[in-house]
């Protein structure tokens, strides 16, 4: 009887032990990865935040390092070059992402319509080729195309009777060239996401709209766009975060020239920290840069995901 009375308790203990093990197993197995990720994210950010409160210049001896509080943030916000870089970065992000989404949507609609017949897969592969190249490689290729004297683009302009353009020596052409390179590089990404989004639109709804007399344009704006609205918001948010971090193409094409008119937040923060050896101000600029990306991306995502008001 004693043995029989003990068996339920043993089974209960074993069951409790298994329950505890099952409860803690996910935390045990994911803890190393979480620690690794937090170490890569939290520690660098915290260290940058710490450096931003110091007067720390590489050209001065270590004894000159001292705590200055928010002075570095005031210095960066009072720096006209930093403010100009912020404005240009936002303008670049809005212009580039708008063009990428529009062109990506057009390419996705063409591929989704089977306009290329049985060669759709071939053209899809051709369209995504720019996405396979590293950004700095794409920028270097375009820098050769934009060469003033021997570049193919200026050769075409000359053959058409137009004047050659100094793509890196004048402000407006330099900015246009940076936008074009980013559009060429990132449009395939938008196309792939939007093409997948178009596959989720029920054909029955489009066919019903066509029966009711809705044309292709009406069907697209009244049915397709509202259906894939969240996909568009996702694409825009990802691309804005990426566009605000533009660095490679600027360095390869203009390096901030002419003057400092094409400096972005990434390039001016980098130069402040490493070219001018001001680690404190550069760290403060990186913190401000990070906050700009987060705020701007969240606002864009919230605005695009917001449901249209009922008529």
N, C-alpha and C positions, 0 to 999 in steps of 0.2 A: 504493500500500500504506500509505503514511504517513497519507494522508487517511482510508483505511478504518480504520486503527488508532486514529485520533483520535475517530472518531464515537462509539464506545461510551463514551469518557470524557466527551464533551460531553453525551451523553444522561444519563449517571450524574450529572454535576454539575447538570444541569437538574432531574433527578428529585430530587436531594438538596435543591436550592433550593426546589422545590415542597413537599417534605416539611417543611422548616423553616417555610415560610410557612404551611402548613396547621396546623402545631403551634402557632405563635405567634398565628395569626389570632384565635382565641377570646379570648385575653388582651388583644390590642390593641383589639378591638372592645368588650369589656366593661369595660376599664380606666376610661374616663370615668365610666360609671355607678357602678362600685364606689367610685371616689374620691368621687363626689358623695354616695353613700349613707353612706360612712364619715365624710365631713365632717359630715353631718347627725346622725350617731349618736355617733361616737367623740369628736369635739371638744366638743359640749355636755356629754357625760358627764364627760370629763376636766376641763373647765373648772369644772363643778359640784363635782367632787371637790377641785379646787384651792381653790375658794372655801370649801368646808366646813372647811378647815384654817386659815382666817383669822378674826380678830376684825374683822368688817367690818359696820359699821352706817351706813346712809345719813344718819342724823342727826348723825354725828360727822365731823370733818374727815378728809381722806385721810391725814393724818399719823398718825392713830390706828390705821390698819390694821396688823396684826401677825400673825405666825404663832403659832397656839395649839395645833396638833396635833389631838388627838381631843377637845378640850374641848367643841366644839360638839355632838359626838355624845353626850357624857355629859350635856350640858344638855338635849338633846331627850329622851333616855331617862329623865332624872330629872323631866321635865315631866309632871305628872299629866294635864294636858289632852291631851297628845300620846298618852299610853298609853290614855286613855279613847277617843280618836278611833280608835286602832288596834283596840281591842276592838270598837267599834261598826262599823267598816269590815268586819271579818271576819264579824261576825254578819249584817250587811246582805248581804254577798256570798253567804253560805251560804243565807240565807232566800230572797233574791231569785232566785238561780240555781236552787234546788230547785223553787220555784214555776214558774219559766219552763220548765224542762225537763219537768215533769209536765204543765203546761197545753199546752206545745208538742207533747208526745207525744199527748195526747188529741185536739188539733186535727188532727194529722197522721193519726192513725188514722181519724178521721171523714172526712177528705178522701180518704184512700186506699181507704175502703170504698165510695166512690161513694154515700154517703147522700143527697147533694144531686142525684143524677142527672146530667142534662146541664148543670146550673148549677154544677158543681164549680168551674170556672174563675172564675165570678163571685164565689163565696164566698171562693175563695183570694185574689182581688184585694182583697176587703173585709177579710180577716184581716190582710193585710200593710200596710194603710194606716198604722198607727202607725209602721211602720218607715221610712216615707217622710218623716216629720217630723224636723226637727232636735231634739235632746234638750232644748235650752233652750225651744223652742217648745212641745213637749209639756208641759214643766214649768210654763210660764206658763198654758197652758190649764187644767191641773189645779189650779193655784193659784187660779184663778177659781172652779173647781168647789168647792174647799175653803174658800171664804170663809165666815167665821163667821156674819155677819148675812144676807147675800144670796146665799150659795152654794146651788146646786141640791141638793147632797148633804145639807146641813143642813136645807133645806126639806123634802126627802123624809123625813128623820128626824123632823122636827117634825110632819109630817102623819100619821106613824105613832104619834104620842104619845110619842116618845122625846126626850130632851134634846139640844140642839145641842152639837156637839163643837168645841172649840177646837183645830183641826188643827195650828196652828203654835204654840200657847201651852202645850200639855202634852206631856210627853216621849213617852209611848207613842203617842198619836195622830200626833204629828209623825213618829216613826220609821215607823209603819205607812203614812203617806201617801207617804213617800219610797220605801218598798218597792213600794207599789202602782203608783206612776208608772214605776218601772224595769221592773216586770213587764209593764205595759201596753205599754211601748215595745219591749222586747227579746223578748217571747214569739214574735212572728212570725218572727224570725230562727231561733229554735230549731225552730219548726214547719217552716220551709222545709228545713233541713238534715235533720231527722228524716223528713220526707216523702220526700226523695230517698233516705234510707237504707232506708226501708220498700220502696221499689221494687226494692232489690237482693236482697230475701229471695225465694228460689225458691218459686214457687207449688206446685211438686211436693211439697216438704217439708210445707207446711201442709196440702195435700190428703191426704197420707199420714197425717199426724197426726190429721186429722179422721176418716179411715176407721178408724184404730185406737181411736177413741173419745175423743180429746182435745177438750175444749171450747174455746171462744174464749179463755178466761182461761188455761187450761193451755198452749194453743198459743202464746199471746203470751209468757208467762213462760219457757217451756222452749225455744222455737224462735226467736221473733222477737227477743227481747231479747239472747240470746247472739250472734245473728248480727250485730246492729247495735251491739254493745258498743263497738267502736272509734269509731263515729260519735258515740255518746253521750259518750265520753271527749273527743273533739275539741270537741263543742259545749260541754261543761262547762268545759273548759280555756279556750276563747275567752271564754265569758261570765264566768268568774271574773276573768280578766285585765281585762275591761271593767268589771265591777262594782266591783272594787277601785279603779278610777280614777274613781268617781262624783264629780262636781263640779257640773255644771250644775243638776241637779234639786235638790240641797241648797241651792245659792245662791238659786235661784228660789223654792223653797218655804219654807225656814226660815232660811237664812243661818246655820245653826249653832244657832239658838234651839230651845227655851228654854235660856238660859244657853249652855253649850257642849256640850249633851248630844247634838246631832245633827251635831257636827263630824266630818268624815271626815279621813283622812290627806291627801287632796288639798286640802281647804279649809284645814286648820290649817297645812299647809306653806306654802300660798300666803299666808295672813294673816301668818305669822311673817316671811316674806321681804319682803312689800310693805306690809302694813298696819302692822306693828311695825318695819319697816325694818331687820330683822336678817338681812342677806344670808347671813352665815356659818352661823347656826343654821338658816335656811331651806334652804340648800344641803345641810346635813347631814341635815335631815329628808327632803329629796327623795331622797338616796342610800339612807337607811333604807327609805323608801317603795318605791323601785325594787327593793330586795332582797326586801322582803316580797312584792311581786307575783310576782317570779320564783320564789321558794321555794314559796309557797303554790300557784301554778299548776302547777309541776312535780310537787309532791306529789299534787295532785288528779288530774292526768293519769296518773301512775304507778299510783295506787290504782285508778282506774276501768278502766285498760287491762289490769290484772293479770288473768290467766285464773283462773277459779274452780277450786279444788282438786277433783280427782276424788273422787267419793263412795266 
